Amino acid sequence: MLDVTVIRKDFPILSRKVNGKPLVYLDNAATSQTPQQVIDVIVNYYSNYNANIHRGVHTLSQEATDKYEEARKKIQTHFNAEKAHEIIFTSGTTHSINLVANGFASLLKSDDEVIVSALEHHSNIVPWQMLCEKTGATLKVIPMNEKGELVMSDYANLLSNKTKLVFVNHISNALGVINPIEDIIEKAHKVGAAVLVDGAQACPHIKPNVQQLDVDFYVASAHKMCGPTGVGMLYGKEKWLNKLPPYQGGGEMIAEVTFEKTTYADLPHKFEAGTPNICGGIAFGAAIDYMNAIGFDNIATYENELLAYATKKLLDIEGLRIYGNSKHKTSVISFNIGNVHPYDIGSIVDKLGVAVRTGHHCAQPIMDFYKIPGTVRASFAFYNTFEEVDVFVDAVKKASQMLT
Ligand SMILES: *Cc1c(COP(=O)(O)O)cnc(C)c1O
C-alpha cells in the first residue's frame, strides 16, 4: 500500500500555498508534479557533467552519453521493448506523433484510409489531417457513445484492406476513459494496418507492455509521469522505424555527408537530429525509476479509491453532471454544473487553492459530441489525498452556490 504522507514529502511544490490556502493540485492530466529525486538528477547534471553527447572523447561527454543511453535502456525496460534502439527520444508526445505522421507521407497513396477515434487529443488528430492533405488519403473516425466509450462495432465496419493506419489514445485525457486498445490493435492487424497508441495519459497510471500489446508505435511525454517538460518518447517496431524516412535533417542523424549525397545513421540516431534534451532524457529515466519504486499496481489501486470517493461526493451536488461514465476509467473527472461556464467554477476554486483545468482539454470533438463548450476537469495522482478531495468538493459546492 501507498504511504501518501511519506510520498508527499518527495514533492516540494505540494507544500506551497496558493492565494493564502494550501495548494490542492488536481491538474495532473495536464502535467504532473516533480519529486525531489528527479529534481536532484537535473541539478546534478548541470552541476557535474553537463556536456554534449556522442561526439566528445572527453570525460564529461562520455559521462553524459552513458547516462543518456542508460535512460534509454530504462525506458526500453519499462515499456518492454525488444531493443533499445526502438526507443526514440523526442520532445514529447506531440513531436512523436508528428514524426510518425510525417514518415507515413511517403508510404501512403491517395486511395488509402487511416482511422482515428472520436476521443483524441488534438495532437493525435491534426498531424494526421496534415498527412491526409499531403497524400490524398481519407481520414475515418471511430464514433463514441454517451458514456464516452468507442463504438467498437462501428470500428470493425471502418476497417478494410484500404486501412493503412489506426491511431487511438490509450486513455482519453478529457474523460479518463480507457480504450480497448488490445482489441483495436488485433483487428487492425487482421487487415494489415499499423497502429499508433498515444499513451500520454496512460503512462502516469499503468505500465504498458509494447511487445505483449503487439503495438507498432507507442508514444508518451515525461512531464505527465513525474519527469520534466520538453522530453518524451516514441517506441516503434524496428521494421517500421527502418521503413520510415528521417523526420528532421541535421547533426547526429547522419552516417556520412557530402554535397552529392547524405547517408543516415542507424537507429535510433536517424530520428534524433541535433542536440537533444540530454538532461531531460536522463531525468525521464529517473522519473520512471521513481514511479516503479512506488509501483504501478499500488498507484492504480489508490487512484481508483480516490476516483470512487470523489465521484460519489461530487454527484451529491445538485445539477452536477459527469462526462465519461465508462466502467473503464482512470482518475479523471470531467464535469459541469447546470449551464454554469466551466471557467467560472475554475476561477472560484482557484481562489480556494484548488487547481483544476477548464475548457475543451485539446479535445474539441468530444465537447462537440456533448454539445458543451468545455468542462471542469479534476485529475488525481497518487500523491493526492482524500482530505484534498474534501477541500475540492467543498470548493466546488461553494462555487455552485455562488453561480447557480
Ligand atoms: C498531453 C497529451 C498529449 C500531448 O502531449 P504533449 O506533452 O503536450 O506533447 C497528447 N495526447 C494525450 C492523450 C495527452 O494527454
The ligand as an SDF file (V2000), in Angstrom:
LIG
                    3D

 15 15  0  0  0  0  0  0  0  0999 V2000
   -0.9610   15.6420  -23.0220 C   0  0  0  0  0  0  0  0  0  0  0  0
   -1.4330   14.8140  -24.1060 C   0  0  0  0  0  0  0  0  0  0  0  0
   -0.9010   14.9370  -25.3950 C   0  0  0  0  0  0  0  0  0  0  0  0
    0.1350   15.9750  -25.7500 C   0  0  0  0  0  0  0  0  0  0  0  0
    1.2920   15.8020  -25.0120 O   0  0  0  0  0  0  0  0  0  0  0  0
    2.4680   16.9030  -25.1080 P   0  0  0  0  0  0  0  0  0  0  0  0
    3.3620   16.5500  -23.9730 O   0  0  0  0  0  0  0  0  0  0  0  0
    1.8110   18.2490  -24.9570 O   0  0  0  0  0  0  0  0  0  0  0  0
    3.1040   16.7400  -26.4320 O   0  0  0  0  0  0  0  0  0  0  0  0
   -1.3650   14.0910  -26.3690 C   0  0  0  0  0  0  0  0  0  0  0  0
   -2.3040   13.1630  -26.1060 N   0  0  0  0  0  0  0  0  0  0  0  0
   -2.8330   12.9990  -24.8830 C   0  0  0  0  0  0  0  0  0  0  0  0
   -3.8460   11.9250  -24.6510 C   0  0  0  0  0  0  0  0  0  0  0  0
   -2.4290   13.8330  -23.8460 C   0  0  0  0  0  0  0  0  0  0  0  0
   -2.9490   13.6750  -22.6350 O   0  0  0  0  0  0  0  0  0  0  0  0
  1  2  1  0
  2  3  1  0
  2 14  2  0
  3  4  1  0
  3 10  2  0
  4  5  1  0
  5  6  1  0
  6  7  2  0
  6  8  1  0
  6  9  1  0
 10 11  1  0
 11 12  2  0
 12 13  1  0
 12 14  1  0
 14 15  1  0
M  END
$$$$
